[in-house]
Amino acid sequence: QVFLDADLAVLGSEPARYSDYRLAIRSEYAHVTESAYCEGRIAVLKKFLTRAQLYFTEGARTRFEAEARKNLSDEIHLLETLQP
């Protein structure tokens, strides 16, 4: 659980760091069209947001949960504006 929380910690990082992460993810999928990427990424992010808790440990929830949910929601909004 600690390992999984460490892996997901970036989701709850400050907005500038999250933006770097978001751009790095997009770069990994550069071969995917913009519309397909937006559709797929939105689906993944929405799936995360349906979880009762993003993090497994109390410490990670306390430290990252609120900011992670904000980052995910903000990215969904951004991606929705990019969709054709």
ABEGO torsion letter per residue (X at the ends): XAAAAAAAAAAABBAAAAAAAAAAAAAAAAABBAAAAAAAAAAAAAAAAABABABABAAAAAAAAAAAAAAAAAAAAAAAAABX
